[in-house]
Amino acid sequence: MPKQKKDSKYFDNVLNEDFDFGDIKMPPNAVDIEEKILCAILLDNQIYYEIAQVLDDKHFYKAANGEVFKAMKNLIIKNEPVDAASLKQELTRMGKLTQIGGVEYIIDLTDKTTTSANAAYYARIVFEKYVLRDLIRISSNLVEKCLDKTANTYSLLEESQKMILNASEFLSKKKVIAVKDDLDNLISELVDRRKDRNPVVGIPTGFDKLDELTTGFQKSELIIIAARPSQGKTALALNIARNAAVDYDKTVGFFSLEMSFRELLFRLIAAEAQVDGHRLKTGRSSHKDWEEVLRTYPRLKKKIYIDDSSSLSILELRAKATRMKNEYGLDILIVDYLQLVKGMENPERRDLEVAYVSRGLKALAKELDIPVVACAQVGRSAEKGGRDKRPQLSDLRESGAIEQDADVVIFIHRPYFGIKYEQLSPEEKEKAQNAEIIIGKQRNGPVGEFELVFKREYARFVNKYEGPEIEIPPEEIEKPPF
């Protein structure tokens, strides 16, 4: 049975406060500033448009002020002037005039000493008081649910994260920006780029052709790395993380839902030292290999932060990524892989859940203002038509939303993957060492394809340079992927 509101004068005339604040006699509010805002609109109707970017009628603590603001909004929509007389008529039409205190209340508002110059600042104060009241509601609600013996801990944790994040979203919403206000800044930035002549303006990947086509991974973009299983998605994502952190001193967050922290660390060490990862892992590396490991591993002591939670919802990922950004100052975030992230609870269809996760990752990229790279599975349809068939956007598994939400889609195509070396023709043997990288979509740039060399024995992609081809011994082709 819901609690009854306390009989207290402090709750008189309060809007949208159907909640017991317990021992808190005076919830956070700024009633005097609310009245100054309404007075400012009466003095200058144009101020309403600035205020409305921040406030709605539900954000006012005092019910009378919320109703007056709603009446002002109605008048503005009808292109009518907002003054004492028109407010009286509109509030009468709404049936709220007596409730707010009659004409006397409107007259009192017009007598408030204020200036329209500070209206936007005042609106922010009122809004922040509303958020504080909302947080009190959420917290008290959570306490009550936590005391319920039948509560599911994990469902409650997810629900609480969602409510807190939704509350914090209010504070981070961006305002409309006028082109004229930012045009000079952008031109100045372009001038600097002409002087610098650096084609990479985003986060460098360390792969020359990829950086040339994308100019680096850009802020707020969702980049998808897609391929069939065991084609090298994790390897490419990990190589990009390593290159950004080691070669360009960037801060990298890596969420691995498939591989453990130790497995990823083994891969990083093997790739850095260029030694066989399987031999290293089983303690059968040669003396020369071990010397290379000891020589090269200190390079990896960079700003790479790994979360290897095997079960993660998009809300949990969002919360952890936000915390990571606040603590470490992320430059890029990598998720391996998208289809393992949980979406909504009890989804009607799998494609709807994947779409929910995809949209969540794109929203996260915008919210944190960094590139988010997510690995994704390609469906079996990519295998139809033989090994020469390259994957395409329609092959993205389980949801067309991935194609829609992504700013960049990168496919990995290795047509000779898994074939024994002796079964290949001389021409195929030459091609077997290469991985074709296909940019199937780029919202703000060209599409295209190029080749990288995939050094399979230590799971490392490297740039392909003109010169002698790398010979891969037969025994390495036959090995299972590391």
GUMARLO-216176 format. One record per residue (C-alpha): chain; residue number from 1; residue in one letter; x, y, z. Coordinates in Angstrom, 2 decimals. Layout:
<atoms>
A | NUM | a | X | Y | Z $
...
</atoms>
This chain:
<atoms>
A | 1 | m | 0.00 | 0.00 | 0.00 $
A | 2 | p | 1.51 | 3.38 | -1.03 $
A | 3 | k | 2.55 | 5.80 | 1.67 $
A | 4 | q | 0.33 | 8.77 | 2.38 $
A | 5 | k | 1.74 | 12.24 | 1.90 $
A | 6 | k | 2.63 | 14.03 | 5.07 $
A | 7 | d | 0.30 | 16.81 | 6.08 $
A | 8 | s | 2.83 | 19.62 | 5.81 $
A | 9 | k | 2.63 | 23.18 | 4.62 $
A | 10 | y | 5.85 | 22.54 | 2.70 $
A | 11 | f | 3.99 | 20.39 | 0.19 $
A | 12 | d | 1.22 | 22.85 | -0.54 $
A | 13 | n | 0.90 | 23.88 | -4.16 $
A | 14 | v | 3.65 | 21.55 | -5.38 $
A | 15 | l | 3.53 | 20.25 | -8.96 $
A | 16 | n | 4.25 | 16.61 | -9.85 $
A | 17 | e | 5.38 | 15.72 | -6.33 $
A | 18 | d | 3.15 | 12.69 | -5.65 $
A | 19 | f | 5.90 | 11.28 | -3.51 $
A | 20 | d | 6.67 | 11.15 | 0.20 $
A | 21 | f | 9.98 | 12.90 | 0.83 $
A | 22 | g | 10.03 | 11.47 | 4.36 $
A | 23 | d | 12.08 | 13.54 | 6.80 $
A | 24 | i | 13.10 | 15.99 | 4.11 $
A | 25 | k | 10.87 | 18.95 | 5.06 $
A | 26 | m | 11.95 | 21.10 | 2.13 $
A | 27 | p | 12.94 | 19.32 | -1.08 $
A | 28 | p | 15.45 | 21.18 | -3.29 $
A | 29 | n | 13.74 | 24.10 | -5.01 $
A | 30 | a | 14.16 | 27.69 | -6.15 $
A | 31 | v | 10.63 | 29.13 | -6.10 $
A | 32 | d | 11.82 | 32.74 | -6.04 $
A | 33 | i | 13.86 | 32.13 | -9.21 $
A | 34 | e | 10.91 | 30.38 | -10.85 $
A | 35 | e | 8.91 | 33.58 | -10.37 $
A | 36 | k | 11.73 | 35.71 | -11.78 $
A | 37 | i | 11.72 | 33.54 | -14.93 $
A | 38 | l | 7.96 | 34.00 | -15.43 $
A | 39 | c | 8.31 | 37.74 | -14.86 $
A | 40 | a | 11.14 | 37.88 | -17.45 $
A | 41 | i | 8.89 | 36.25 | -20.06 $
A | 42 | l | 6.13 | 38.76 | -19.31 $
A | 43 | l | 8.65 | 41.58 | -19.84 $
A | 44 | d | 10.07 | 40.10 | -23.06 $
A | 45 | n | 8.14 | 37.30 | -24.80 $
A | 46 | q | 11.17 | 36.35 | -26.91 $
A | 47 | i | 12.92 | 35.10 | -23.77 $
A | 48 | y | 10.48 | 32.18 | -23.71 $
A | 49 | y | 12.28 | 30.49 | -26.62 $
A | 50 | e | 15.57 | 30.50 | -24.71 $
A | 51 | i | 13.94 | 29.26 | -21.52 $
A | 52 | a | 12.03 | 26.50 | -23.34 $
A | 53 | q | 15.31 | 24.90 | -24.43 $
A | 54 | v | 15.95 | 24.09 | -20.78 $
A | 55 | l | 12.60 | 24.04 | -18.94 $
A | 56 | d | 9.17 | 22.47 | -19.27 $
A | 57 | d | 6.20 | 23.01 | -16.94 $
A | 58 | k | 6.97 | 19.77 | -15.02 $
A | 59 | h | 10.34 | 21.18 | -13.92 $
A | 60 | f | 8.75 | 23.88 | -11.73 $
A | 61 | y | 8.49 | 23.04 | -8.03 $
A | 62 | k | 5.49 | 25.25 | -7.33 $
A | 63 | a | 2.34 | 24.05 | -9.09 $
A | 64 | a | 1.10 | 27.59 | -9.74 $
A | 65 | n | 4.32 | 28.48 | -11.55 $
A | 66 | g | 4.13 | 25.33 | -13.66 $
A | 67 | e | 0.56 | 26.12 | -14.72 $
A | 68 | v | 1.49 | 29.71 | -15.60 $
A | 69 | f | 4.41 | 28.48 | -17.72 $
A | 70 | k | 2.09 | 26.00 | -19.48 $
A | 71 | a | -0.36 | 28.83 | -20.22 $
A | 72 | m | 2.50 | 30.93 | -21.62 $
A | 73 | k | 3.49 | 28.01 | -23.88 $
A | 74 | n | -0.10 | 27.73 | -25.17 $
A | 75 | l | -0.15 | 31.44 | -26.00 $
A | 76 | i | 3.22 | 31.30 | -27.77 $
A | 77 | i | 2.04 | 28.34 | -29.88 $
A | 78 | k | -1.02 | 30.36 | -30.93 $
A | 79 | n | 1.20 | 33.37 | -31.78 $
A | 80 | e | -0.57 | 35.48 | -29.20 $
A | 81 | p | 1.13 | 38.04 | -26.93 $
A | 82 | v | 1.96 | 36.94 | -23.38 $
A | 83 | d | 0.81 | 39.58 | -20.91 $
A | 84 | a | -1.31 | 39.74 | -17.75 $
A | 85 | a | -4.60 | 39.99 | -19.65 $
A | 86 | s | -3.90 | 37.13 | -22.10 $
A | 87 | l | -2.58 | 34.95 | -19.24 $
A | 88 | k | -5.81 | 35.51 | -17.29 $
A | 89 | q | -7.91 | 34.42 | -20.30 $
A | 90 | e | -5.76 | 31.35 | -21.04 $
A | 91 | l | -5.70 | 30.18 | -17.42 $
A | 92 | t | -9.47 | 30.63 | -17.26 $
A | 93 | r | -9.83 | 28.52 | -20.41 $
A | 94 | m | -7.59 | 25.86 | -18.84 $
A | 95 | g | -9.68 | 25.93 | -15.65 $
A | 96 | k | -6.60 | 26.79 | -13.56 $
A | 97 | l | -7.05 | 30.47 | -12.69 $
A | 98 | t | -8.64 | 29.87 | -9.27 $
A | 99 | q | -6.21 | 27.04 | -8.51 $
A | 100 | i | -3.13 | 29.26 | -8.91 $
A | 101 | g | -4.57 | 32.00 | -6.69 $
A | 102 | g | -6.56 | 34.12 | -9.14 $
A | 103 | v | -5.64 | 37.34 | -10.93 $
A | 104 | e | -3.76 | 38.50 | -7.82 $
A | 105 | y | -1.08 | 35.86 | -8.43 $
A | 106 | i | -0.49 | 37.10 | -12.00 $
A | 107 | i | -0.24 | 40.70 | -10.73 $
A | 108 | d | 2.27 | 39.58 | -8.10 $
A | 109 | l | 4.41 | 38.01 | -10.83 $
A | 110 | t | 4.52 | 41.24 | -12.82 $
A | 111 | d | 5.80 | 43.05 | -9.72 $
A | 112 | k | 8.88 | 40.82 | -9.34 $
A | 113 | t | 12.12 | 42.71 | -9.84 $
A | 114 | t | 14.07 | 40.98 | -12.58 $
A | 115 | t | 15.85 | 41.38 | -15.90 $
A | 116 | s | 15.64 | 39.19 | -18.98 $
A | 117 | a | 19.46 | 39.17 | -19.22 $
A | 118 | n | 19.82 | 36.43 | -16.58 $
A | 119 | a | 16.87 | 34.29 | -17.66 $
A | 120 | a | 18.94 | 31.42 | -19.15 $
A | 121 | y | 21.08 | 31.22 | -16.01 $
A | 122 | y | 17.96 | 31.16 | -13.82 $
A | 123 | a | 16.42 | 28.41 | -15.97 $
A | 124 | r | 19.46 | 26.20 | -15.40 $
A | 125 | i | 19.18 | 26.63 | -11.62 $
A | 126 | v | 15.49 | 25.63 | -11.64 $
A | 127 | f | 16.27 | 22.64 | -13.84 $
A | 128 | e | 19.08 | 21.41 | -11.59 $
A | 129 | k | 16.77 | 21.61 | -8.55 $
A | 130 | y | 14.31 | 19.43 | -10.45 $
A | 131 | v | 17.05 | 16.86 | -11.16 $
A | 132 | l | 17.98 | 16.78 | -7.46 $
A | 133 | r | 14.34 | 16.11 | -6.52 $
A | 134 | d | 14.24 | 13.39 | -9.15 $
A | 135 | l | 17.35 | 11.77 | -7.68 $
A | 136 | i | 15.75 | 11.80 | -4.20 $
A | 137 | r | 12.71 | 10.04 | -5.68 $
A | 138 | i | 14.86 | 7.45 | -7.44 $
A | 139 | s | 17.02 | 6.78 | -4.38 $
A | 140 | s | 14.05 | 6.39 | -2.02 $
A | 141 | n | 12.31 | 4.16 | -4.54 $
A | 142 | l | 15.40 | 1.96 | -4.76 $
A | 143 | v | 15.68 | 1.68 | -0.97 $
A | 144 | e | 12.08 | 0.46 | -0.83 $
A | 145 | k | 12.68 | -2.10 | -3.59 $
A | 146 | c | 15.94 | -3.30 | -2.01 $
A | 147 | l | 14.03 | -4.07 | 1.21 $
A | 148 | d | 11.61 | -6.27 | -0.74 $
A | 149 | k | 12.68 | -9.88 | -0.03 $
A | 150 | t | 11.39 | -11.07 | -3.41 $
A | 151 | a | 13.49 | -8.57 | -5.38 $
A | 152 | n | 15.83 | -9.91 | -8.07 $
A | 153 | t | 19.26 | -8.39 | -7.35 $
A | 154 | y | 20.50 | -8.24 | -10.94 $
A | 155 | s | 17.24 | -6.91 | -12.38 $
A | 156 | l | 17.18 | -4.27 | -9.65 $
A | 157 | l | 20.80 | -3.31 | -10.37 $
A | 158 | e | 20.04 | -2.90 | -14.07 $
A | 159 | e | 16.88 | -0.90 | -13.32 $
A | 160 | s | 18.78 | 1.41 | -10.95 $
A | 161 | q | 21.53 | 2.02 | -13.51 $
A | 162 | k | 18.94 | 2.88 | -16.12 $
A | 163 | m | 17.13 | 5.34 | -13.83 $
A | 164 | i | 20.34 | 7.08 | -12.72 $
A | 165 | l | 21.67 | 7.31 | -16.28 $
A | 166 | n | 18.37 | 8.71 | -17.50 $
A | 167 | a | 18.55 | 11.36 | -14.78 $
A | 168 | s | 22.13 | 12.28 | -15.73 $
A | 169 | e | 21.14 | 12.47 | -19.40 $
A | 170 | f | 19.14 | 15.62 | -18.62 $
A | 171 | l | 22.31 | 17.48 | -17.63 $
A | 172 | s | 24.26 | 16.52 | -20.74 $
A | 173 | k | 21.73 | 17.44 | -23.43 $
A | 174 | k | 23.23 | 19.74 | -26.02 $
A | 175 | k | 21.67 | 23.00 | -27.05 $
A | 176 | v | 21.13 | 24.06 | -30.64 $
A | 177 | i | 24.27 | 25.73 | -32.02 $
A | 178 | a | 24.11 | 28.57 | -34.52 $
A | 179 | v | 26.28 | 28.11 | -37.62 $
A | 180 | k | 27.51 | 31.70 | -37.41 $
A | 181 | d | 28.81 | 31.12 | -33.86 $
A | 182 | d | 31.12 | 28.24 | -34.79 $
A | 183 | l | 32.04 | 29.00 | -38.39 $
A | 184 | d | 35.16 | 31.04 | -37.57 $
A | 185 | n | 36.42 | 28.30 | -35.23 $
A | 186 | l | 36.08 | 25.64 | -37.92 $
A | 187 | i | 37.81 | 27.77 | -40.58 $
A | 188 | s | 40.68 | 28.38 | -38.13 $
A | 189 | e | 40.92 | 24.61 | -37.56 $
A | 190 | l | 41.02 | 23.96 | -41.31 $
A | 191 | v | 43.80 | 26.55 | -41.70 $
A | 192 | d | 45.83 | 24.68 | -39.07 $
A | 193 | r | 45.26 | 21.41 | -40.91 $
A | 194 | r | 46.55 | 22.93 | -44.16 $
A | 195 | k | 49.71 | 23.99 | -42.37 $
A | 196 | d | 50.12 | 20.62 | -40.68 $
A | 197 | r | 49.35 | 18.59 | -43.82 $
A | 198 | n | 48.43 | 15.62 | -41.63 $
A | 199 | p | 45.79 | 13.49 | -43.39 $
A | 200 | v | 44.84 | 11.75 | -40.12 $
A | 201 | v | 42.59 | 14.00 | -38.04 $
A | 202 | g | 40.93 | 11.29 | -35.93 $
A | 203 | i | 42.33 | 8.43 | -33.83 $
A | 204 | p | 45.05 | 6.69 | -35.92 $
A | 205 | t | 44.67 | 2.93 | -36.40 $
A | 206 | g | 48.30 | 2.31 | -37.39 $
A | 207 | f | 47.23 | 0.89 | -40.76 $
A | 208 | d | 48.24 | 3.28 | -43.53 $
A | 209 | k | 45.49 | 2.53 | -46.05 $
A | 210 | l | 42.78 | 2.45 | -43.41 $
A | 211 | d | 43.92 | 5.81 | -42.02 $
A | 212 | e | 44.11 | 7.21 | -45.56 $
A | 213 | l | 40.52 | 6.22 | -46.36 $
A | 214 | t | 38.99 | 7.19 | -43.01 $
A | 215 | t | 41.44 | 9.95 | -41.91 $
A | 216 | g | 41.45 | 8.03 | -38.61 $
A | 217 | f | 38.45 | 7.05 | -36.51 $
A | 218 | q | 36.38 | 10.15 | -35.76 $
A | 219 | k | 34.71 | 11.31 | -32.57 $
A | 220 | s | 31.06 | 10.27 | -32.10 $
A | 221 | e | 31.33 | 7.60 | -34.81 $
A | 222 | l | 30.28 | 3.96 | -34.51 $
A | 223 | i | 32.74 | 1.76 | -36.44 $
A | 224 | i | 31.84 | -1.88 | -37.09 $
A | 225 | i | 34.49 | -4.54 | -37.80 $
A | 226 | a | 32.60 | -7.49 | -39.31 $
A | 227 | a | 33.58 | -10.97 | -40.44 $
A | 228 | r | 32.72 | -14.64 | -40.15 $
A | 229 | p | 34.02 | -16.44 | -37.02 $
A | 230 | s | 37.84 | -16.87 | -36.71 $
A | 231 | q | 38.61 | -14.48 | -39.56 $
A | 232 | g | 40.49 | -12.06 | -37.28 $
A | 233 | k | 37.95 | -9.59 | -35.86 $
A | 234 | t | 39.40 | -9.68 | -32.35 $
A | 235 | a | 42.96 | -9.62 | -33.71 $
A | 236 | l | 42.29 | -6.52 | -35.82 $
A | 237 | a | 40.46 | -4.76 | -32.97 $
A | 238 | l | 43.29 | -5.59 | -30.55 $
A | 239 | n | 45.91 | -4.45 | -33.09 $
A | 240 | i | 44.08 | -1.11 | -33.46 $
A | 241 | a | 43.98 | -0.77 | -29.65 $
A | 242 | r | 47.71 | -1.52 | -29.44 $
A | 243 | n | 48.64 | 0.88 | -32.26 $
A | 244 | a | 46.56 | 3.74 | -30.84 $
A | 245 | a | 47.99 | 3.30 | -27.33 $
A | 246 | v | 51.62 | 2.36 | -28.05 $
A | 247 | d | 52.37 | 4.33 | -31.21 $
A | 248 | y | 50.13 | 7.38 | -30.65 $
A | 249 | d | 49.80 | 7.54 | -26.84 $
A | 250 | k | 45.98 | 7.35 | -26.91 $
A | 251 | t | 43.84 | 6.05 | -24.04 $
A | 252 | v | 41.94 | 2.91 | -25.06 $
A | 253 | g | 39.02 | 1.12 | -23.38 $
A | 254 | f | 38.45 | -2.50 | -24.44 $
A | 255 | f | 35.33 | -4.50 | -23.51 $
A | 256 | s | 35.88 | -8.22 | -24.21 $
A | 257 | l | 32.78 | -10.37 | -23.78 $
A | 258 | e | 34.31 | -13.40 | -25.50 $
A | 259 | m | 37.94 | -13.63 | -24.35 $
A | 260 | s | 39.44 | -13.28 | -20.89 $
A | 261 | f | 41.87 | -10.57 | -19.84 $
A | 262 | r | 44.73 | -13.11 | -19.73 $
A | 263 | e | 44.00 | -14.41 | -23.25 $
A | 264 | l | 44.06 | -10.88 | -24.62 $
A | 265 | l | 47.28 | -10.16 | -22.77 $
A | 266 | f | 48.89 | -13.29 | -24.26 $
A | 267 | r | 47.88 | -12.07 | -27.70 $
A | 268 | l | 49.27 | -8.59 | -27.10 $
A | 269 | i | 52.62 | -9.97 | -25.88 $
A | 270 | a | 52.92 | -12.51 | -28.73 $
A | 271 | a | 52.05 | -9.93 | -31.38 $
A | 272 | e | 54.44 | -7.35 | -29.93 $
A | 273 | a | 57.35 | -9.77 | -29.75 $
A | 274 | q | 56.32 | -11.48 | -33.00 $
A | 275 | v | 56.62 | -14.94 | -31.49 $
A | 276 | d | 54.32 | -17.94 | -31.85 $
A | 277 | g | 51.53 | -17.37 | -29.35 $
A | 278 | h | 50.73 | -21.05 | -28.92 $
A | 279 | r | 54.35 | -21.92 | -28.07 $
A | 280 | l | 54.55 | -18.95 | -25.72 $
A | 281 | k | 51.34 | -19.95 | -23.94 $
A | 282 | t | 52.44 | -23.57 | -23.47 $
A | 283 | g | 55.96 | -22.67 | -22.30 $
A | 284 | r | 57.63 | -24.11 | -25.43 $
A | 285 | s | 59.02 | -20.87 | -26.83 $
A | 286 | s | 62.67 | -20.81 | -27.90 $
A | 287 | h | 65.42 | -18.91 | -26.10 $
A | 288 | k | 65.42 | -16.34 | -28.94 $
A | 289 | d | 61.63 | -15.94 | -28.69 $
A | 290 | w | 61.86 | -15.41 | -24.94 $
A | 291 | e | 64.53 | -12.73 | -25.40 $
A | 292 | e | 62.20 | -10.93 | -27.81 $
A | 293 | v | 59.37 | -11.08 | -25.28 $
A | 294 | l | 61.54 | -9.59 | -22.54 $
A | 295 | r | 62.82 | -6.92 | -24.92 $
A | 296 | t | 59.43 | -5.81 | -26.27 $
A | 297 | y | 56.84 | -6.28 | -23.50 $
A | 298 | p | 57.63 | -2.94 | -21.72 $
A | 299 | r | 56.23 | -1.13 | -24.79 $
A | 300 | l | 52.78 | -2.40 | -23.80 $
A | 301 | k | 52.77 | -0.51 | -20.50 $
A | 302 | k | 50.44 | 2.07 | -21.99 $
A | 303 | k | 46.94 | 3.34 | -21.33 $
A | 304 | i | 44.89 | 0.28 | -22.32 $
A | 305 | y | 42.05 | -0.63 | -19.95 $
A | 306 | i | 40.31 | -3.99 | -20.39 $
A | 307 | d | 36.97 | -5.15 | -18.98 $
A | 308 | d | 36.43 | -8.87 | -19.60 $
A | 309 | s | 32.91 | -9.22 | -18.16 $
A | 310 | s | 31.39 | -12.17 | -20.01 $
A | 311 | s | 27.82 | -10.99 | -19.46 $
A | 312 | l | 27.10 | -7.33 | -20.00 $
A | 313 | s | 23.95 | -5.40 | -20.89 $
A | 314 | i | 24.09 | -2.23 | -22.96 $
A | 315 | l | 23.10 | -0.25 | -19.85 $
A | 316 | e | 25.92 | -1.80 | -17.81 $
A | 317 | l | 28.37 | -1.21 | -20.65 $
A | 318 | r | 27.25 | 2.39 | -20.90 $
A | 319 | a | 27.68 | 2.91 | -17.15 $
A | 320 | k | 31.15 | 1.30 | -17.12 $
A | 321 | a | 32.29 | 3.20 | -20.21 $
A | 322 | t | 31.13 | 6.51 | -18.72 $
A | 323 | r | 33.03 | 5.74 | -15.52 $
A | 324 | m | 36.10 | 4.74 | -17.56 $
A | 325 | k | 35.91 | 7.99 | -19.51 $
A | 326 | n | 35.63 | 10.05 | -16.31 $
A | 327 | e | 38.51 | 8.24 | -14.59 $
A | 328 | y | 40.96 | 7.75 | -17.45 $
A | 329 | g | 39.89 | 10.15 | -20.21 $
A | 330 | l | 39.17 | 7.65 | -23.03 $
A | 331 | d | 40.12 | 8.49 | -26.61 $
A | 332 | i | 38.57 | 5.36 | -28.16 $
A | 333 | l | 36.36 | 2.48 | -26.97 $
A | 334 | i | 36.34 | -1.06 | -28.45 $
A | 335 | v | 33.61 | -3.68 | -27.88 $
A | 336 | d | 34.19 | -7.35 | -28.78 $
A | 337 | y | 31.58 | -8.20 | -29.81 $
A | 338 | l | 28.21 | -6.53 | -30.47 $
A | 339 | q | 25.95 | -9.61 | -30.62 $
A | 340 | l | 27.12 | -10.73 | -27.15 $
A | 341 | v | 25.94 | -7.51 | -25.49 $
A | 342 | k | 22.52 | -7.95 | -23.91 $
A | 343 | g | 19.77 | -5.54 | -24.95 $
A | 344 | m | 16.30 | -5.11 | -23.52 $
A | 345 | e | 14.81 | -7.61 | -21.07 $
A | 346 | n | 12.60 | -10.30 | -22.64 $
A | 347 | p | 12.82 | -9.00 | -26.23 $
A | 348 | e | 10.10 | -10.12 | -28.62 $
A | 349 | r | 12.62 | -10.90 | -31.36 $
A | 350 | r | 16.39 | -11.26 | -31.53 $
A | 351 | d | 16.72 | -8.63 | -34.28 $
A | 352 | l | 14.99 | -6.07 | -32.04 $
A | 353 | e | 17.46 | -6.77 | -29.24 $
A | 354 | v | 20.47 | -6.38 | -31.58 $
A | 355 | a | 18.96 | -3.15 | -32.93 $
A | 356 | y | 18.60 | -1.86 | -29.35 $
A | 357 | v | 22.28 | -2.61 | -28.64 $
A | 358 | s | 23.39 | -1.07 | -31.94 $
A | 359 | r | 21.50 | 2.16 | -31.23 $
A | 360 | g | 22.89 | 2.15 | -27.68 $
A | 361 | l | 26.48 | 1.96 | -28.94 $
A | 362 | k | 25.91 | 4.79 | -31.41 $
A | 363 | a | 24.34 | 6.90 | -28.64 $
A | 364 | l | 27.34 | 6.09 | -26.40 $
A | 365 | a | 29.77 | 7.29 | -29.08 $
A | 366 | k | 27.92 | 10.62 | -29.26 $
A | 367 | e | 27.54 | 10.93 | -25.51 $
A | 368 | l | 31.24 | 10.28 | -24.75 $
A | 369 | d | 32.34 | 12.12 | -27.93 $
A | 370 | i | 34.78 | 9.36 | -28.89 $
A | 371 | p | 34.87 | 6.69 | -31.63 $
A | 372 | v | 33.29 | 3.40 | -30.56 $
A | 373 | v | 34.54 | 0.33 | -32.45 $
A | 374 | a | 32.40 | -2.81 | -32.23 $
A | 375 | c | 33.14 | -6.23 | -33.70 $
A | 376 | a | 30.14 | -7.98 | -35.29 $
A | 377 | q | 29.40 | -11.38 | -36.76 $
A | 378 | v | 28.60 | -11.78 | -40.43 $
A | 379 | g | 25.84 | -14.28 | -41.21 $
A | 380 | r | 26.30 | -17.54 | -43.14 $
A | 381 | s | 24.86 | -15.86 | -46.22 $
A | 382 | a | 28.36 | -14.46 | -46.76 $
A | 383 | e | 29.59 | -17.99 | -47.53 $
A | 384 | k | 27.09 | -18.57 | -50.34 $
A | 385 | g | 28.63 | -18.15 | -53.75 $
A | 386 | g | 32.00 | -19.64 | -52.83 $
A | 387 | r | 35.17 | -18.37 | -51.22 $
A | 388 | d | 35.57 | -15.49 | -53.65 $
A | 389 | k | 32.30 | -13.90 | -52.49 $
A | 390 | r | 33.13 | -10.85 | -50.45 $
A | 391 | p | 30.95 | -9.99 | -47.45 $
A | 392 | q | 28.55 | -7.09 | -47.90 $
A | 393 | l | 26.27 | -4.95 | -45.75 $
A | 394 | s | 23.27 | -7.24 | -46.18 $
A | 395 | d | 25.31 | -10.06 | -44.58 $
A | 396 | l | 25.49 | -8.34 | -41.19 $
A | 397 | r | 23.98 | -10.86 | -38.83 $
A | 398 | e | 20.60 | -10.59 | -37.07 $
A | 399 | s | 19.73 | -6.94 | -37.70 $
A | 400 | g | 19.72 | -4.34 | -40.46 $
A | 401 | a | 19.97 | -1.74 | -37.70 $
A | 402 | i | 23.74 | -2.33 | -37.49 $
A | 403 | e | 24.13 | -1.17 | -41.08 $
A | 404 | q | 21.86 | 1.81 | -40.40 $
A | 405 | d | 23.51 | 2.94 | -37.14 $
A | 406 | a | 27.14 | 2.44 | -38.18 $
A | 407 | d | 29.13 | 5.33 | -39.59 $
A | 408 | v | 31.84 | 2.99 | -40.89 $
A | 409 | v | 31.60 | -0.74 | -41.66 $
A | 410 | i | 34.87 | -2.66 | -42.17 $
A | 411 | f | 34.80 | -6.26 | -43.44 $
A | 412 | i | 37.65 | -8.77 | -43.15 $
A | 413 | h | 37.80 | -11.25 | -46.05 $
A | 414 | r | 40.23 | -14.18 | -46.02 $
A | 415 | p | 39.09 | -16.55 | -48.80 $
A | 416 | y | 41.77 | -19.18 | -48.14 $
A | 417 | f | 41.24 | -19.37 | -44.41 $
A | 418 | g | 41.26 | -22.96 | -43.08 $
A | 419 | i | 42.56 | -24.64 | -46.27 $
A | 420 | k | 45.64 | -26.82 | -45.97 $
A | 421 | y | 48.70 | -25.35 | -47.62 $
A | 422 | e | 49.32 | -28.35 | -49.94 $
A | 423 | q | 45.81 | -28.00 | -51.37 $
A | 424 | l | 46.48 | -24.49 | -52.66 $
A | 425 | s | 47.73 | -23.57 | -56.10 $
A | 426 | p | 50.93 | -21.47 | -56.39 $
A | 427 | e | 48.83 | -18.36 | -56.97 $
A | 428 | e | 46.60 | -19.18 | -54.00 $
A | 429 | k | 49.63 | -19.79 | -51.78 $
A | 430 | e | 50.77 | -16.26 | -52.56 $
A | 431 | k | 47.37 | -14.87 | -51.65 $
A | 432 | a | 46.88 | -16.99 | -48.52 $
A | 433 | q | 48.99 | -14.69 | -46.38 $
A | 434 | n | 46.85 | -11.66 | -47.19 $
A | 435 | a | 43.64 | -10.41 | -45.64 $
A | 436 | e | 41.39 | -8.22 | -47.73 $
A | 437 | i | 39.98 | -5.28 | -45.76 $
A | 438 | i | 36.80 | -3.88 | -47.28 $
A | 439 | i | 35.24 | -0.59 | -46.21 $
A | 440 | g | 31.64 | -1.37 | -47.17 $
A | 441 | k | 30.19 | 1.83 | -45.75 $
A | 442 | q | 31.55 | 5.18 | -44.69 $
A | 443 | r | 29.04 | 7.90 | -43.98 $
A | 444 | n | 31.53 | 10.75 | -44.31 $
A | 445 | g | 34.14 | 9.36 | -46.67 $
A | 446 | p | 34.94 | 6.97 | -49.51 $
A | 447 | v | 34.50 | 3.21 | -49.55 $
A | 448 | g | 37.24 | 0.97 | -50.87 $
A | 449 | e | 39.40 | -2.06 | -50.23 $
A | 450 | f | 43.04 | -2.86 | -49.57 $
A | 451 | e | 45.16 | -5.69 | -48.25 $
A | 452 | l | 46.92 | -6.26 | -44.96 $
A | 453 | v | 49.29 | -9.10 | -44.15 $
A | 454 | f | 47.93 | -11.36 | -41.43 $
A | 455 | k | 50.68 | -13.05 | -39.43 $
A | 456 | r | 48.53 | -15.83 | -38.17 $
A | 457 | e | 50.91 | -17.52 | -35.75 $
A | 458 | y | 50.89 | -14.45 | -33.49 $
A | 459 | a | 47.56 | -12.93 | -34.54 $
A | 460 | r | 48.92 | -9.69 | -35.91 $
A | 461 | f | 47.87 | -7.62 | -38.90 $
A | 462 | v | 50.58 | -5.49 | -40.51 $
A | 463 | n | 50.72 | -3.06 | -43.41 $
A | 464 | k | 51.46 | -4.61 | -46.79 $
A | 465 | y | 54.41 | -2.90 | -48.40 $
A | 466 | e | 55.81 | -3.34 | -51.86 $
A | 467 | g | 58.70 | -5.80 | -51.86 $
A | 468 | p | 59.35 | -9.50 | -51.40 $
A | 469 | e | 56.33 | -11.51 | -50.37 $
A | 470 | i | 56.32 | -13.21 | -46.97 $
A | 471 | e | 56.65 | -16.96 | -47.24 $
A | 472 | i | 54.38 | -18.93 | -44.89 $
A | 473 | p | 55.59 | -22.47 | -44.11 $
A | 474 | p | 53.04 | -25.25 | -44.57 $
A | 475 | e | 52.95 | -26.13 | -40.88 $
A | 476 | e | 51.80 | -22.62 | -39.99 $
A | 477 | i | 48.91 | -22.73 | -42.47 $
A | 478 | e | 47.65 | -25.96 | -40.93 $
A | 479 | k | 47.68 | -24.76 | -37.35 $
A | 480 | p | 44.38 | -23.89 | -35.66 $
A | 481 | p | 43.92 | -20.12 | -35.24 $
A | 482 | f | 45.53 | -18.76 | -32.10 $
</atoms>
